């Protein structure tokens, strides 16, 4: 797995970043990037908070295209970082 990738908006994406979902159906949802797959150009993430901002009832992982990690109406906003490998 790759440690850093750049999306179509020029944003550097790396493990440890925390992103907030901007989709109006998922207000309050945040994801933490665990790893990046250069073949599929997807970020492998775990959900930190679900819709409404509450922790998920069970651990959940998701794969998100790195080009969705940008501040559009259905994209994501970078809100923090826990580490950079």
Secondary structure, 3 states (H helix, E strand, C coil): CECEEECCCCCEEECCEEEEECCHHHCCCEEEEEEEECCCCEEEEEEEECCCCCCCCCCCEEEEEHHHCCCCCCCEEEEEECCCC
